């Protein structure tokens, strides 16, 4: 990590928590320096320019220091403030939790920064947020070097062709298997087209029928890198959906 970014650099706020009597520690995701822990001195004071900094805010930041925590000198908001209320806020929490759990401070990941920024825009401004999530998960695995090969059968080397319309099998942490070499357990049946989408540029959304299978295989893949601790965002999402279901039931009973 460089000793300072006094000229400024792009950043997104991932998380914030209190520090000492009046300060904050912010976890930032920067384009040039990766994930960064910064101390916003006096940031909990009502009149501080740092008081409004929270997850989902795009910033231009200046900082100084070395080591695990550096000192925030300046933070200016960039562009419009995106809306992350309701379900969109839970998705933001999930994306940020993945970055906090799976990346290291001081590891520059400019490609992942750009993907993250695109995903936030899709989540906040479009109706294709589930597609954007699947794309982010796969790109995260690719950038970190954990994405398995999806175009060749792990066992026999058969290539997944553009004409293949059958069923293949996703094998977490290994790759894919053609229909002739499915192991007894541990795989997820996938349409060949869904695997081609996942292995491609994912520029256009997949058919909605593929989304459950894509979620299952990516969730399993990520779980292998998250150690034994479950994601807090998954627990909150389950609680949110349960509450929404109860509210819907009560309205139907009128």
N, C-alpha and C positions, 0 to 999 in steps of 0.2 A: 504494500500500500504506500502511495506517495505521502509525503509529510503534510501536504496541504492541497486545497483546491481553492485558493483565494481568488482565482479568476472566475470560478464558478463552474458548475456542471449540473446536468439534469438528474432529477431524483424523484422517486415516489415514496410516500410514507407507508411502511408496512405495519408498524405497531408503535405504541407509545406507552410509557409507564412512569410513575412518579420516581423522583430521585432526590434524596435528601429533603430539605424543608420546602424549597420553592422551585426546584429544577425538574426537568424531564429528561428521560433517555428516549431517543427516537431510533427505531430501526429503519434505515433508509435503504432503498434499492437504487443505486446510481448506475449510470451507463458506463462510466470509465473505471470505476473502482469496485463495482459489484455491491454486495451487501455491506452496509456501514453502520456502526453504532456511534451515535453522536450525543453529546450532552448539550441540551438547550438550557443554559444557565438562566435562572429566573423565569423559565417557561411556564410555570404554574401561576404566576402573578397575573391578575386579570388584564392589566394593561400591557403585558408583554407581547411583542410582535410574534412570539412563538406559541402563544396560548391556543390559537385556533388550528394548529397543525395536527392532523389526525389521518388515520388510514384512508387511502383513496385520494389523497391530495397530490397533485403534480407540482413540483417545486423546481426553482433554480437555487442551488445552495452554494455557500462558501463555508469552508471549515479549515481548521488547523489542528495539527497534532500528530502523534504517532501512537501505535499500540492498539489495544482492543477498543478503546473509546477515545474519540476525538472531540474537539469543541466546535459547536456550530456557531459560525459568525453571522450568517445572514441566510434568510430563507424567504424567497418571493414566490407567490403562487403563479403558475403558468396556465394560461387558457381558462376555459370555463370550469367551474366546479361540477363534477359529474354526480349524478344522483345514484346513491347506493342505499336507498331505503328498502325495507322489506326483504324479499328474497334476494334482490341484487346485493344487499349488504352481506348476506350469508355466503353468497358466491365470492364476494371480495375477501371475506374472512378465510374462505377455503384456499383461494389462490395465494394469499399472503402466508397462510400457515404452511403450505407446501414450500414456498421459498425460504421461510425461516427454518424449516426442519431439514431441507435437502441441500441448501447451499451454505457455503462458508463465508464468513466475513473476509473482505479483501480479495476475493476471487473475481476478477473482471469477467463479465458475461454479457457483452453488448448485444449479441444476437438474442439472448433470452430477455434482455431488457426491452428490446423492440417488440418481441412476441407478447410479453406481458402487457405492454402499453396498448397494443392492438386488441388484446383480449378484454381489457378494461373498457375500451371504447365500445366493443361489441356488446358486452354485458350491460353497460349503462344506457346505450342508445338504440340498440336493435332488438328484434324479437328472436334472434338466433343464438341466444346465450348458451344453450346446451351444446350446440355444435362448436361454439367457440371454446367451451371448456374441454371437450375431447381433443380439439386441435392443440390447445395449450399443454395438456397432459403429455401428449405424444412428443411435442417439440421439447418440453422440459426433459423428458427421458433422452431424447436425441442429443441435446446440448450437453448434458451431464455424462454422456457416453454409456448410458444404460439401456438404450432402445435395442431390442432384438431384431434380427433380420426377418423381414416379412415376405420376401419375394421368392424364397427357396425353401423347400422342405428340409427340415433339420436332419432327417434320417437318410433320405435317399438323394437329395439334391435336385429333385424335380422343381422346375420353375413354375411360379404362379403366372399363368398366361392371361392375356386380356380376354381370351375367349372362354376361360374356365368359369362356369356358372354353378359349380357344385359346392359342397361343404368342405372347408378346411378346418384345422384345429389350432387355436392359439395356445401355446405352451409357455406360460410365464417364465421369464428369465432365460429362455432357450430360443424361442422363435415360433415357427409354425410347422405343422405336419399335414401332409396330404392325406386324403381319405384312406390310403393303403397302409398308413403307418401311425395310426392313432394309438397312444399308450392307454393302458387300462383306466387311468384316472389322472386328474390334475390338468386336463385340457378344457378349453371352451370352444364349442362348435360355433363356427363363424361362416357366413356367406363369403365366397371368394371375392365378391365385389367389395364387401366391407373391408377386407384386408388390403385390397388394391387402393381403396380410398385412404386408409391409414398409412400406407407406405408411400403415398404420393404427396402432392403439394397441399392437399386439403383446402384448396382455394374456394371451392363451392361446398355447400352443405350436403351431407349424405342423406339418403332417404330416411325418413323417421323410423322405419321398421328396423334399421340397423342400429339405432342409438342404444337400445338396452344391451346388445352384445358388445358394442364398443365401450360402454361404461364398465361392464364386467371385466373385460380383459385389461383395460387400463388401470382400473382399481386394484386388481390383483397384482399387476406389475409394480405399481407404486407401493403397495403394501409391503413388498419384499425389501424396500429400501427405507421404510419408516420405523424400523425396530419394533419393539413390543408395545409402544405407546399409541393408542388409537388417536385419530384426529379429533380435536375438540369441535371443529366445524361440522363433522359428521353428526356428533351428538346434538348440537344445536339445530341442525337441519332436520333431524328426526323429530325433535320436540316441536319445531315450527310447523312441520307438516301434520303432526298429530293434532296440534291445536287448531290448525286451519280446517282439518277434517271434522273436528268436533263442532267448530263454529258453523260449518256448512250443514252439518246434520241438524243442529239446533234451528237454523233458518228454515230448513225443509219441513221441520215439525211445526213451524210457525207460531 
